[in-house]
Amino acid sequence: MVAGEGGAEDLDPKVAEGLRRKIDKHLLPLMCFTFVIMIADQVVVAQSAILGIFEGANLTQDQFNWLATILYITILALEYPQNLALQRFPIAKWMSLNIFVWSAALMAHAACTSFGALVACRVVLGMCESVILPGFMLVTSMFYTRKEHTQRVGYWYMAGMAGSSFLGFVAFGLLHITGTRLMPWQWMMIIMGLVTFLFGIVFYFFFPDSPTSARFLTPQERSMTVQRIKVNQSGVENKRWKREQFIEAVKETKLWVMAGFAFLSHVPVSMTFQKQIIVSQLGFNALQTTLLSCADGVITVIGISIGIYLSCIPAIGRGYATIITSIPPLVGSILINLLPSENKVALLFMYWLSFWVSIPYTIFLGWVTSLTAGHTKRTV
């Protein structure tokens, strides 16, 4: 390992800032675009609801609902095994392999004509996508100081939400395709699968495993990167699984509280899988529903930006910012059930407001990364 002798305070502030900007320049575009395709690939079936997937794959409404449930159950079940793999294998190479496999699984959706076949594809998709969040949290802790974590996590999530808007435009264009053997939902799967595969190649060659192997940094900059994050008191990378850190993590109350928060905050997120159906039931046709879905990401990006700004104010911090940003989605979720059904504009805005549930979770992720030291403990 390349390492300096001093701490972050030994670096000239201007040098440290220049190094941080260089790391941002090389890491953030890759991390942000990964979240773009991950969020887009997760909700691509939601967009397919108005692109013909019910007819093409002979689905009932209950079966369609299960496609979302199966994806997230798989992610939940396999996230810890993926964490162990991240500790054993080079992070970038392992993540690249998963991206390649999930691109194949996504394209395979287009060949599915039954619920069972789609379930198999969703399981593989969930298995591969479960590596992204823990992998990025590990990499963030390797390259950035604790104070920088929340902003970086916010950037990925803003990019991911923007990706859902991009998917809306793709769906709008596909609705105009006629005279082909493939249905619009099948074209959606193929296009997104190809984009994911091509990005996987870029990710493989340019994403670093750790600061000590980052090719975009000079040997001196690698040393300074390690030196800069010594304030985290968590080390850079350790491929050995440590039993004592695992036990410490299991016994730590705050981690169970955080796990509970993560679980509960994701319950409303399941609504994103039904978003096309919900909006269409407000009285909008297929084209209008698709265009309105483009606003989902923009509104969420605005909300996450507000959340990041609040968390960076010393008097508020991440704890109070999490509480404050939990209020708007709660209000939206309540009012969407209380407002009269004929007031579709107000219902639409409350529906968009409920999407802000992503804001406290984004702040929380950066908080968890900065609070947890030890490679094995972070994987737990």
C-alpha positions as CSV (number, residue, x, y, z in Angstrom):
1,M,0.0,0.0,0.0
2,V,1.2,3.5,-0.8
3,A,0.8,5.7,2.2
4,G,2.1,8.9,3.6
5,E,3.3,9.4,7.2
6,G,1.2,12.3,8.2
7,G,-2.5,13.0,8.4
8,A,-4.7,15.1,6.2
9,E,-3.7,18.2,8.2
10,D,-0.2,17.8,6.8
11,L,-1.4,18.5,3.2
12,D,-1.5,22.0,1.9
13,P,-5.2,22.9,1.7
14,K,-4.9,24.0,-1.9
15,V,-3.1,20.8,-2.8
16,A,-5.8,18.7,-1.0
17,E,-8.6,20.7,-2.7
18,G,-6.9,20.2,-6.2
19,L,-6.6,16.5,-5.5
20,R,-10.2,16.2,-4.4
21,R,-11.3,17.9,-7.6
22,K,-9.2,15.5,-9.7
23,I,-10.8,12.5,-7.9
24,D,-14.3,14.0,-8.5
25,K,-13.5,14.6,-12.2
26,H,-12.6,10.9,-12.7
27,L,-14.8,9.1,-10.2
28,L,-18.1,11.0,-10.1
29,P,-19.0,10.7,-13.9
30,L,-18.6,6.9,-13.7
31,M,-20.5,6.6,-10.4
32,C,-23.3,8.9,-11.5
33,F,-23.8,7.2,-14.8
34,T,-23.8,3.8,-13.1
35,F,-26.7,5.0,-10.9
36,V,-28.4,6.4,-14.0
37,I,-28.5,3.0,-15.6
38,M,-29.2,1.1,-12.4
39,I,-32.3,3.2,-11.5
40,A,-33.4,3.1,-15.1
41,D,-33.0,-0.6,-15.4
42,Q,-34.9,-1.2,-12.1
43,V,-37.9,0.8,-13.2
44,V,-37.9,-0.2,-16.8
45,V,-40.6,-2.7,-16.2
46,A,-42.7,0.2,-14.6
47,Q,-42.4,2.1,-17.9
48,S,-43.3,-1.1,-19.8
49,A,-46.7,-1.1,-18.1
50,I,-48.0,1.2,-20.8
51,L,-45.7,-0.2,-23.5
52,G,-47.5,-3.5,-23.9
53,I,-45.8,-5.9,-21.4
54,F,-49.1,-7.1,-20.0
55,E,-50.2,-8.4,-23.4
56,G,-46.7,-9.4,-24.6
57,A,-45.8,-11.5,-21.5
58,N,-49.4,-12.5,-20.7
59,L,-49.3,-10.9,-17.2
60,T,-52.0,-10.3,-14.7
61,Q,-51.8,-7.2,-12.4
62,D,-50.7,-9.4,-9.4
63,Q,-47.9,-11.0,-11.5
64,F,-46.8,-7.5,-12.6
65,N,-46.6,-6.4,-8.9
66,W,-44.5,-9.4,-8.1
67,L,-41.9,-8.5,-10.6
68,A,-41.0,-5.5,-8.4
69,T,-41.1,-7.5,-5.2
70,I,-38.9,-10.2,-6.5
71,L,-36.3,-7.7,-7.6
72,Y,-36.0,-6.1,-4.2
73,I,-36.2,-9.4,-2.3
74,T,-33.2,-10.6,-4.4
75,I,-31.3,-7.4,-3.7
76,L,-32.0,-7.7,0.0
77,A,-31.0,-11.4,0.1
78,L,-27.8,-11.1,-1.9
79,E,-26.4,-7.7,-0.8
80,Y,-24.4,-9.2,2.1
81,P,-22.9,-12.0,-0.1
82,Q,-22.0,-9.4,-2.6
83,N,-20.3,-7.4,0.2
84,L,-18.2,-10.4,1.0
85,A,-17.2,-10.7,-2.6
86,L,-16.3,-7.0,-2.7
87,Q,-13.9,-7.7,0.2
88,R,-12.4,-10.8,-1.5
89,F,-12.1,-9.6,-5.2
90,P,-10.9,-6.3,-6.8
91,I,-13.9,-4.0,-6.4
92,A,-14.0,-2.5,-9.9
93,K,-13.5,-5.8,-11.7
94,W,-16.2,-7.6,-9.6
95,M,-18.6,-4.7,-10.2
96,S,-17.9,-4.7,-13.9
97,L,-18.6,-8.5,-14.1
98,N,-22.0,-7.9,-12.5
99,I,-22.8,-5.0,-14.9
100,F,-22.1,-7.3,-17.9
101,V,-24.3,-10.0,-16.5
102,W,-27.2,-7.6,-15.6
103,S,-27.0,-6.1,-19.2
104,A,-27.6,-9.7,-20.6
105,A,-30.4,-10.3,-18.1
106,L,-32.1,-7.0,-19.1
107,M,-31.9,-7.8,-22.8
108,A,-33.3,-11.3,-22.1
109,H,-36.5,-9.6,-20.8
110,A,-37.4,-8.9,-24.4
111,A,-37.5,-12.7,-25.2
112,C,-39.9,-13.4,-22.2
113,T,-43.4,-14.4,-23.0
114,S,-44.4,-15.6,-19.5
115,F,-44.3,-14.6,-15.9
116,G,-41.9,-17.4,-15.0
117,A,-39.3,-16.2,-17.5
118,L,-39.5,-12.6,-16.4
119,V,-39.1,-13.8,-12.7
120,A,-35.8,-15.5,-13.7
121,C,-34.6,-12.4,-15.4
122,R,-35.5,-10.2,-12.4
123,V,-33.7,-12.5,-10.0
124,V,-30.5,-12.2,-12.0
125,L,-31.0,-8.5,-12.4
126,G,-31.4,-8.1,-8.6
127,M,-28.4,-10.3,-7.9
128,C,-26.1,-8.1,-10.0
129,E,-27.5,-4.7,-9.0
130,S,-27.1,-5.6,-5.3
131,V,-23.4,-5.0,-5.7
132,I,-23.6,-1.3,-6.7
133,L,-24.6,0.5,-3.6
134,P,-22.2,-1.3,-1.2
135,G,-19.4,-1.1,-3.7
136,F,-19.8,2.6,-4.1
137,M,-20.1,3.2,-0.4
138,L,-16.7,1.3,0.0
139,V,-15.1,3.3,-2.8
140,T,-16.4,6.6,-1.4
141,S,-14.9,5.8,2.0
142,M,-11.6,5.1,0.3
143,F,-11.3,8.3,-1.7
144,Y,-13.2,11.0,0.4
145,T,-13.2,12.4,3.9
146,R,-16.2,12.0,6.1
147,K,-17.4,15.5,5.5
148,E,-17.5,14.8,1.8
149,H,-19.5,11.6,1.9
150,T,-23.1,13.0,2.0
151,Q,-22.5,15.3,-1.0
152,R,-21.0,12.5,-3.1
153,V,-23.8,10.1,-2.3
154,G,-26.3,12.8,-3.2
155,Y,-24.7,13.3,-6.6
156,W,-25.1,9.6,-7.4
157,Y,-28.8,9.7,-6.4
158,M,-29.5,12.9,-8.3
159,A,-28.0,11.3,-11.4
160,G,-30.1,8.2,-10.8
161,M,-33.3,10.2,-10.6
162,A,-32.3,12.1,-13.7
163,G,-32.0,8.7,-15.4
164,S,-35.6,8.0,-14.7
165,S,-36.5,11.2,-16.6
166,F,-34.3,10.0,-19.5
167,L,-36.2,6.7,-19.5
168,G,-39.5,8.6,-19.8
169,F,-38.3,10.3,-23.0
170,V,-37.1,6.9,-24.4
171,A,-40.6,5.4,-23.6
172,F,-42.3,8.4,-25.3
173,G,-40.3,7.8,-28.5
174,L,-40.9,4.1,-28.4
175,L,-44.7,4.6,-28.3
176,H,-44.4,6.0,-31.8
177,I,-42.7,2.9,-33.3
178,T,-45.1,0.9,-35.5
179,G,-44.8,-1.8,-38.0
180,T,-42.1,-3.9,-36.3
181,R,-42.2,-7.5,-35.0
182,L,-41.1,-6.3,-31.5
183,M,-43.4,-4.4,-29.1
184,P,-42.3,-1.1,-27.6
185,W,-41.6,-2.7,-24.2
186,Q,-39.2,-5.2,-25.9
187,W,-37.3,-2.4,-27.7
188,M,-37.0,-0.7,-24.3
189,M,-35.4,-3.8,-22.8
190,I,-33.0,-4.2,-25.7
191,I,-31.9,-0.6,-25.8
192,M,-31.3,-0.3,-22.1
193,G,-29.5,-3.6,-22.1
194,L,-27.1,-2.5,-24.8
195,V,-26.5,0.9,-23.1
196,T,-25.7,-1.0,-19.9
197,F,-23.3,-3.4,-21.7
198,L,-21.4,-0.6,-23.4
199,F,-21.1,1.3,-20.2
200,G,-19.8,-1.9,-18.5
201,I,-16.8,-1.8,-20.9
202,V,-16.0,1.8,-19.9
203,F,-16.4,1.0,-16.2
204,Y,-14.1,-2.0,-16.4
205,F,-11.2,0.0,-17.9
206,F,-11.6,3.3,-16.0
207,F,-13.0,2.6,-12.5
208,P,-10.3,2.1,-9.8
209,D,-10.2,-0.7,-7.3
210,S,-8.7,1.6,-4.6
211,P,-6.6,4.8,-4.4
212,T,-3.4,2.7,-4.5
213,S,-4.3,1.4,-8.0
214,A,-6.0,4.4,-9.5
215,R,-4.4,4.9,-12.9
216,F,-5.6,8.5,-13.1
217,L,-3.5,9.4,-10.1
218,T,0.3,9.8,-10.1
219,P,2.2,7.7,-7.4
220,Q,2.6,10.9,-5.3
221,E,-1.2,11.7,-5.6
222,R,-2.0,8.1,-4.5
223,S,0.1,8.6,-1.4
224,M,-1.6,12.0,-0.8
225,T,-5.1,10.5,-1.3
226,V,-4.4,7.9,1.4
227,Q,-2.9,10.6,3.6
228,R,-5.9,12.9,3.0
229,I,-8.5,10.3,4.3
230,K,-6.5,9.4,7.4
231,V,-9.0,11.7,9.3
232,N,-11.6,8.9,8.7
233,Q,-9.6,6.5,10.9
234,S,-11.0,3.6,8.9
235,G,-8.1,2.5,6.6
236,V,-8.3,2.2,2.8
237,E,-8.8,-1.4,2.0
238,N,-8.4,-4.8,3.7
239,K,-9.1,-8.1,1.9
240,R,-9.1,-10.1,5.1
241,W,-12.5,-10.8,6.8
242,K,-12.3,-9.9,10.5
243,R,-14.5,-11.8,12.8
244,E,-14.3,-9.2,15.6
245,Q,-15.5,-6.4,13.3
246,F,-18.5,-8.6,12.2
247,I,-19.4,-9.3,15.9
248,E,-19.0,-5.6,16.7
249,A,-21.3,-4.6,13.9
250,V,-24.0,-7.1,14.9
251,K,-23.9,-5.9,18.5
252,E,-24.0,-2.2,17.6
253,T,-27.4,-0.6,18.3
254,K,-27.0,2.3,16.0
255,L,-26.5,0.0,13.0
256,W,-29.7,-1.8,13.8
257,V,-31.5,1.6,14.0
258,M,-30.0,2.6,10.7
259,A,-31.0,-0.8,9.1
260,G,-34.6,-0.2,10.4
261,F,-34.6,3.3,8.9
262,A,-33.3,2.0,5.5
263,F,-36.0,-0.7,5.5
264,L,-38.9,1.7,6.4
265,S,-37.8,4.4,4.1
266,H,-37.8,2.0,1.2
267,V,-41.5,0.9,1.7
268,P,-42.9,4.0,-0.1
269,V,-40.2,3.6,-2.8
270,S,-42.1,0.6,-4.1
271,M,-44.7,3.1,-5.4
272,T,-42.2,4.0,-8.2
273,F,-42.9,0.6,-9.7
274,Q,-46.6,1.5,-10.0
275,K,-46.0,5.1,-11.1
276,Q,-47.2,4.7,-14.7
277,I,-50.4,2.9,-13.6
278,I,-51.0,5.5,-10.9
279,V,-50.7,8.5,-13.2
280,S,-52.7,6.9,-15.9
281,Q,-55.5,6.3,-13.4
282,L,-55.6,10.0,-12.7
283,G,-57.1,10.4,-16.2
284,F,-54.0,10.8,-18.4
285,N,-53.6,8.9,-21.6
286,A,-50.5,6.8,-22.5
287,L,-48.5,9.6,-24.1
288,Q,-49.3,12.1,-21.4
289,T,-48.4,9.6,-18.7
290,T,-45.0,8.9,-20.3
291,L,-44.2,12.6,-20.6
292,L,-45.3,13.3,-17.0
293,S,-43.0,10.5,-15.8
294,C,-40.1,12.6,-17.1
295,A,-40.8,15.2,-14.4
296,D,-40.4,12.5,-11.6
297,G,-36.6,12.6,-11.8
298,V,-36.4,16.4,-12.1
299,I,-38.5,17.0,-9.0
300,T,-36.6,14.4,-7.0
301,V,-33.2,16.0,-8.1
302,I,-34.5,19.3,-6.8
303,G,-35.4,17.7,-3.5
304,I,-32.1,15.9,-3.1
305,S,-30.3,19.2,-3.8
306,I,-32.2,20.9,-1.0
307,G,-31.5,18.0,1.3
308,I,-27.7,18.1,0.6
309,Y,-27.7,21.9,1.1
310,L,-29.4,21.5,4.5
311,S,-27.1,18.7,5.7
312,C,-24.1,21.0,5.0
313,I,-25.4,23.8,7.2
314,P,-23.5,23.3,10.6
315,A,-26.6,24.4,12.6
316,I,-28.7,21.7,11.0
317,G,-26.4,18.8,10.1
318,R,-27.3,15.4,8.7
319,G,-29.6,14.4,11.6
320,Y,-32.0,17.3,11.5
321,A,-31.8,17.4,7.7
322,T,-33.0,13.8,7.6
323,I,-35.9,14.7,9.9
324,I,-36.8,17.9,7.9
325,T,-36.8,16.2,4.5
326,S,-38.9,13.4,5.8
327,I,-41.9,15.8,6.3
328,P,-42.8,16.7,2.6
329,P,-43.1,13.0,1.4
330,L,-45.2,12.2,4.5
331,V,-47.5,15.1,3.7
332,G,-47.7,14.0,0.1
333,S,-48.5,10.4,1.0
334,I,-51.3,11.5,3.4
335,L,-52.9,14.1,1.0
336,I,-52.9,11.7,-2.0
337,N,-55.3,9.6,0.0
338,L,-57.4,12.5,1.3
339,L,-57.9,14.7,-1.8
340,P,-60.9,14.2,-4.0
341,S,-60.3,12.0,-7.1
342,E,-61.5,14.7,-9.5
343,N,-58.7,17.1,-8.4
344,K,-56.1,15.3,-10.5
345,V,-53.6,18.2,-10.7
346,A,-53.4,18.4,-6.9
347,L,-53.1,14.6,-6.7
348,L,-50.3,14.6,-9.3
349,F,-48.4,17.1,-7.3
350,M,-48.9,15.2,-4.0
351,Y,-47.7,12.1,-5.9
352,W,-44.6,13.9,-7.0
353,L,-44.1,15.2,-3.4
354,S,-44.2,11.6,-2.1
355,F,-41.2,10.8,-4.3
356,W,-39.1,13.0,-1.9
357,V,-38.8,10.0,0.3
358,S,-35.5,9.5,-1.5
359,I,-34.0,12.6,0.1
360,P,-33.7,11.5,3.8
361,Y,-32.4,8.1,2.6
362,T,-29.7,9.8,0.5
363,I,-28.5,11.9,3.4
364,F,-28.6,8.7,5.6
365,L,-26.4,6.7,3.2
366,G,-23.6,9.3,3.4
367,W,-24.1,9.4,7.2
368,V,-23.7,5.6,7.5
369,T,-20.6,5.6,5.4
370,S,-18.9,8.3,7.5
371,L,-19.9,6.7,10.9
372,T,-18.6,3.2,10.2
373,A,-14.9,2.3,10.4
374,G,-13.3,-1.0,9.4
375,H,-13.6,-2.7,6.0
376,T,-15.5,-5.8,7.3
377,K,-17.8,-3.7,9.5
378,R,-18.7,-1.5,6.5
379,T,-19.6,-4.6,4.5
380,V,-22.0,-5.7,7.2
